[in-house]
Amino acid sequence: MKKSLLAHSTELNSNIFRSANKAERKHTKISAWLICLLLLGGVFGANAQTYCSSTYSTVEAINRVVVAGIDKSSSGGGGYENFLSTSGTMVPGGSYPITVWGNTAGNYTCYITVWIDFNNDGTFSNINERFYIGYFTNNSNGSCSNTITVPTTGVVSANTRMRVSKNYNAYQTDPCASGSYGQVEDYTIIIPANTF
């Protein structure tokens, strides 16, 4: 009888130990998943903002954008194109040559404006967030170039947004405009934390 009780006690302790180990492993797996989700949220979600929309009713395409590690060619699929999965990196005080190509769709002049939300507030309202890049005339693949200089103050470490606008006949001054002839493209600009 004593032997039977001892065996039962040993088996019970073993089952408790296995259950505890199983629960601990499950807890560890859940913790690992939570850490991964938090890290992913930090990379992709923590700096996310809601931006105003901008588009054009008649597409006169941006053909290519090159700046800060971005080199994106496109075919003018709509008045607005979302290229947020395409990113470049900028640091405070840095200067970055930019070239934009586009189609004027005839003997017209098109102007390129770029906005970058350096303070990551979900708007392009600061004057140092707007850049007039240049213009080109009567060319199916015309280009203009300039330099974007990142401010040394008022810049936040973030995955923030760059908006490129191509507008007929004048520089676009409103990043939230719905225009008649042109195109808008959005990109991601990464401003690393270790650059401050």
Secondary structure in CASP SS format (residue, H / E / C, confidence):
PFRMAT SS
TARGET T0000
AUTHOR 0000-0000-0000
METHOD secondary structure of the structure
MODEL  1
M C 1.00
K H 1.00
K H 1.00
S H 1.00
L H 1.00
L H 1.00
A H 1.00
H H 1.00
S H 1.00
T H 1.00
E H 1.00
L H 1.00
N H 1.00
S H 1.00
N H 1.00
I H 1.00
F H 1.00
R H 1.00
S H 1.00
A H 1.00
N H 1.00
K H 1.00
A H 1.00
E H 1.00
R H 1.00
K H 1.00
H H 1.00
T H 1.00
K H 1.00
I H 1.00
S H 1.00
A H 1.00
W H 1.00
L H 1.00
I H 1.00
C H 1.00
L H 1.00
L H 1.00
L H 1.00
L H 1.00
G H 1.00
G H 1.00
V H 1.00
F H 1.00
G H 1.00
A C 1.00
N C 1.00
A C 1.00
Q C 1.00
T C 1.00
Y C 1.00
C C 1.00
S C 1.00
S C 1.00
T E 1.00
Y E 1.00
S E 1.00
T E 1.00
V E 1.00
E C 1.00
A C 1.00
I E 1.00
N E 1.00
R E 1.00
V E 1.00
V E 1.00
V E 1.00
A C 1.00
G C 1.00
I E 1.00
D E 1.00
K E 1.00
S E 1.00
S C 1.00
S C 1.00
G C 1.00
G C 1.00
G C 1.00
G C 1.00
Y E 1.00
E E 1.00
N E 1.00
F E 1.00
L E 1.00
S E 1.00
T E 1.00
S E 1.00
G E 1.00
T E 1.00
M C 1.00
V C 1.00
P C 1.00
G C 1.00
G C 1.00
S E 1.00
Y E 1.00
P E 1.00
I E 1.00
T E 1.00
V E 1.00
W E 1.00
G E 1.00
N C 1.00
T C 1.00
A C 1.00
G C 1.00
N C 1.00
Y C 1.00
T E 1.00
C E 1.00
Y E 1.00
I E 1.00
T E 1.00
V E 1.00
W E 1.00
I E 1.00
D C 1.00
F C 1.00
N C 1.00
N C 1.00
D C 1.00
G C 1.00
T C 1.00
F C 1.00
S C 1.00
N C 1.00
I H 1.00
N H 1.00
E H 1.00
R E 1.00
F E 1.00
Y E 1.00
I E 1.00
G E 1.00
Y E 1.00
F E 1.00
T E 1.00
N C 1.00
N C 1.00
S C 1.00
N C 1.00
G E 1.00
S E 1.00
C E 1.00
S E 1.00
N E 1.00
T E 1.00
I E 1.00
T E 1.00
V C 1.00
P C 1.00
T C 1.00
T C 1.00
G C 1.00
V C 1.00
V C 1.00
S C 1.00
A E 1.00
N E 1.00
T E 1.00
R E 1.00
M E 1.00
R E 1.00
V E 1.00
S E 1.00
K E 1.00
N E 1.00
Y E 1.00
N C 1.00
A C 1.00
Y C 1.00
Q C 1.00
T C 1.00
D C 1.00
P C 1.00
C C 1.00
A C 1.00
S E 1.00
G E 1.00
S E 1.00
Y E 1.00
G E 1.00
Q E 1.00
V E 1.00
E E 1.00
D E 1.00
Y E 1.00
T E 1.00
I E 1.00
I E 1.00
I E 1.00
P C 1.00
A H 1.00
N H 1.00
T H 1.00
F C 1.00
END
